[in-house]
């Protein structure tokens, strides 16, 4: 199993844990109060940098808001990192 597959599985598991709060009726939103900061911290530690900071803030709010746990924030960030465009620089030569 390569690094991309391992990180994808990790992200899918983290999203599944976030969905698990729906498993217990009426306690799901209380579980989100506990899970939201933990999830945001794990998100930041996993992705780091600007993407990690932005994504962890989004993840925190998404976990706290009712009925938004279906958003797979970890998997979306994995896809952004994996399928995102590679930055290419173009060297501009001075005119002679």
ChimeraX commands (.cxc) that place a marker at each C-alpha (Angstrom):
marker #1 position 0.00,0.00,0.00 radius 0.5
marker #1 position 1.48,3.36,-0.98 radius 0.5
marker #1 position 1.46,6.65,0.93 radius 0.5
marker #1 position -1.55,8.08,-0.95 radius 0.5
marker #1 position -3.67,5.01,-0.23 radius 0.5
marker #1 position -2.70,5.00,3.44 radius 0.5
marker #1 position -3.53,8.68,3.85 radius 0.5
marker #1 position -6.84,8.22,1.99 radius 0.5
marker #1 position -7.83,5.38,4.33 radius 0.5
marker #1 position -6.92,7.54,7.34 radius 0.5
marker #1 position -9.09,10.39,5.99 radius 0.5
marker #1 position -12.01,8.06,5.32 radius 0.5
marker #1 position -11.76,6.68,8.87 radius 0.5
marker #1 position -11.67,10.20,10.34 radius 0.5
marker #1 position -14.78,11.16,8.35 radius 0.5
marker #1 position -16.49,7.94,9.47 radius 0.5
marker #1 position -15.78,8.81,13.11 radius 0.5
marker #1 position -17.40,12.20,12.48 radius 0.5
marker #1 position -20.46,10.46,11.00 radius 0.5
marker #1 position -20.65,8.11,13.99 radius 0.5
marker #1 position -22.12,10.84,16.17 radius 0.5
marker #1 position -25.36,10.37,14.23 radius 0.5
marker #1 position -25.55,6.75,15.43 radius 0.5
marker #1 position -26.99,7.73,18.82 radius 0.5
marker #1 position -30.22,9.75,18.48 radius 0.5
marker #1 position -30.34,13.01,20.46 radius 0.5
marker #1 position -26.81,12.50,21.74 radius 0.5
marker #1 position -25.26,13.09,18.34 radius 0.5
marker #1 position -25.06,16.85,18.61 radius 0.5
marker #1 position -23.64,16.60,22.14 radius 0.5
marker #1 position -21.01,14.23,20.80 radius 0.5
marker #1 position -20.17,16.86,18.20 radius 0.5
marker #1 position -19.33,19.33,20.98 radius 0.5
marker #1 position -16.62,16.94,22.12 radius 0.5
marker #1 position -15.55,15.74,18.67 radius 0.5
marker #1 position -15.31,19.15,16.93 radius 0.5
marker #1 position -12.18,20.47,18.70 radius 0.5
marker #1 position -10.51,17.05,18.61 radius 0.5
marker #1 position -11.24,16.68,14.91 radius 0.5
marker #1 position -10.01,20.21,14.14 radius 0.5
marker #1 position -6.74,19.57,15.98 radius 0.5
marker #1 position -6.18,16.28,14.17 radius 0.5
marker #1 position -7.03,17.98,10.87 radius 0.5
marker #1 position -4.45,20.72,11.45 radius 0.5
marker #1 position -1.78,18.25,12.55 radius 0.5
marker #1 position -2.48,16.07,9.52 radius 0.5
marker #1 position -2.41,18.73,6.79 radius 0.5
marker #1 position -0.45,21.60,8.39 radius 0.5
marker #1 position 0.29,25.00,6.90 radius 0.5
marker #1 position -2.35,27.29,5.44 radius 0.5
marker #1 position -4.47,24.43,4.13 radius 0.5
marker #1 position -4.43,22.79,7.55 radius 0.5
marker #1 position -5.35,26.00,9.37 radius 0.5
marker #1 position -8.14,26.89,6.94 radius 0.5
marker #1 position -9.39,23.32,6.78 radius 0.5
marker #1 position -9.33,22.82,10.55 radius 0.5
marker #1 position -11.42,25.99,11.06 radius 0.5
marker #1 position -13.88,24.75,8.43 radius 0.5
marker #1 position -13.87,21.28,10.00 radius 0.5
marker #1 position -14.50,22.71,13.48 radius 0.5
marker #1 position -17.51,24.74,12.31 radius 0.5
marker #1 position -18.81,21.88,10.18 radius 0.5
marker #1 position -18.73,19.49,13.14 radius 0.5
marker #1 position -20.44,21.99,15.46 radius 0.5
marker #1 position -23.27,22.97,13.13 radius 0.5
marker #1 position -26.26,20.63,13.27 radius 0.5
marker #1 position -26.86,18.30,10.31 radius 0.5
marker #1 position -23.56,19.08,8.55 radius 0.5
marker #1 position -21.61,15.98,9.60 radius 0.5
marker #1 position -22.18,14.45,6.17 radius 0.5
marker #1 position -19.51,16.75,4.68 radius 0.5
marker #1 position -16.37,14.58,4.30 radius 0.5
marker #1 position -13.90,17.35,5.15 radius 0.5
marker #1 position -10.86,15.09,5.65 radius 0.5
marker #1 position -11.47,13.30,2.34 radius 0.5
marker #1 position -12.09,16.57,0.51 radius 0.5
marker #1 position -8.75,17.93,1.71 radius 0.5
marker #1 position -7.04,14.69,0.71 radius 0.5
marker #1 position -8.53,15.05,-2.79 radius 0.5
marker #1 position -7.47,18.71,-2.94 radius 0.5
marker #1 position -3.90,17.70,-2.05 radius 0.5
marker #1 position -3.81,14.63,-4.29 radius 0.5
marker #1 position -5.59,15.95,-7.39 radius 0.5
marker #1 position -4.70,19.62,-7.02 radius 0.5
marker #1 position -2.65,21.22,-9.73 radius 0.5
marker #1 position 1.04,21.28,-9.33 radius 0.5
marker #1 position 2.40,24.80,-9.34 radius 0.5
marker #1 position 4.54,25.41,-12.33 radius 0.5
marker #1 position 6.60,28.50,-12.72 radius 0.5
marker #1 position 7.36,30.09,-16.02 radius 0.5
marker #1 position 10.70,31.77,-16.32 radius 0.5
marker #1 position 10.35,35.14,-18.01 radius 0.5
marker #1 position 13.39,36.10,-19.98 radius 0.5
marker #1 position 14.23,39.79,-20.29 radius 0.5
marker #1 position 13.87,41.26,-23.77 radius 0.5
marker #1 position 17.11,42.05,-25.58 radius 0.5
marker link #1:1,2 radius 0.2
marker link #1:2,3 radius 0.2
marker link #1:3,4 radius 0.2
marker link #1:4,5 radius 0.2
marker link #1:5,6 radius 0.2
marker link #1:6,7 radius 0.2
marker link #1:7,8 radius 0.2
marker link #1:8,9 radius 0.2
marker link #1:9,10 radius 0.2
marker link #1:10,11 radius 0.2
marker link #1:11,12 radius 0.2
marker link #1:12,13 radius 0.2
marker link #1:13,14 radius 0.2
marker link #1:14,15 radius 0.2
marker link #1:15,16 radius 0.2
marker link #1:16,17 radius 0.2
marker link #1:17,18 radius 0.2
marker link #1:18,19 radius 0.2
marker link #1:19,20 radius 0.2
marker link #1:20,21 radius 0.2
marker link #1:21,22 radius 0.2
marker link #1:22,23 radius 0.2
marker link #1:23,24 radius 0.2
marker link #1:24,25 radius 0.2
marker link #1:25,26 radius 0.2
marker link #1:26,27 radius 0.2
marker link #1:27,28 radius 0.2
marker link #1:28,29 radius 0.2
marker link #1:29,30 radius 0.2
marker link #1:30,31 radius 0.2
marker link #1:31,32 radius 0.2
marker link #1:32,33 radius 0.2
marker link #1:33,34 radius 0.2
marker link #1:34,35 radius 0.2
marker link #1:35,36 radius 0.2
marker link #1:36,37 radius 0.2
marker link #1:37,38 radius 0.2
marker link #1:38,39 radius 0.2
marker link #1:39,40 radius 0.2
marker link #1:40,41 radius 0.2
marker link #1:41,42 radius 0.2
marker link #1:42,43 radius 0.2
marker link #1:43,44 radius 0.2
marker link #1:44,45 radius 0.2
marker link #1:45,46 radius 0.2
marker link #1:46,47 radius 0.2
marker link #1:47,48 radius 0.2
marker link #1:48,49 radius 0.2
marker link #1:49,50 radius 0.2
marker link #1:50,51 radius 0.2
marker link #1:51,52 radius 0.2
marker link #1:52,53 radius 0.2
marker link #1:53,54 radius 0.2
marker link #1:54,55 radius 0.2
marker link #1:55,56 radius 0.2
marker link #1:56,57 radius 0.2
marker link #1:57,58 radius 0.2
marker link #1:58,59 radius 0.2
marker link #1:59,60 radius 0.2
marker link #1:60,61 radius 0.2
marker link #1:61,62 radius 0.2
marker link #1:62,63 radius 0.2
marker link #1:63,64 radius 0.2
marker link #1:64,65 radius 0.2
marker link #1:65,66 radius 0.2
marker link #1:66,67 radius 0.2
marker link #1:67,68 radius 0.2
marker link #1:68,69 radius 0.2
marker link #1:69,70 radius 0.2
marker link #1:70,71 radius 0.2
marker link #1:71,72 radius 0.2
marker link #1:72,73 radius 0.2
marker link #1:73,74 radius 0.2
marker link #1:74,75 radius 0.2
marker link #1:75,76 radius 0.2
marker link #1:76,77 radius 0.2
marker link #1:77,78 radius 0.2
marker link #1:78,79 radius 0.2
marker link #1:79,80 radius 0.2
marker link #1:80,81 radius 0.2
marker link #1:81,82 radius 0.2
marker link #1:82,83 radius 0.2
marker link #1:83,84 radius 0.2
marker link #1:84,85 radius 0.2
marker link #1:85,86 radius 0.2
marker link #1:86,87 radius 0.2
marker link #1:87,88 radius 0.2
marker link #1:88,89 radius 0.2
marker link #1:89,90 radius 0.2
marker link #1:90,91 radius 0.2
marker link #1:91,92 radius 0.2
marker link #1:92,93 radius 0.2
marker link #1:93,94 radius 0.2
marker link #1:94,95 radius 0.2
marker link #1:95,96 radius 0.2
view
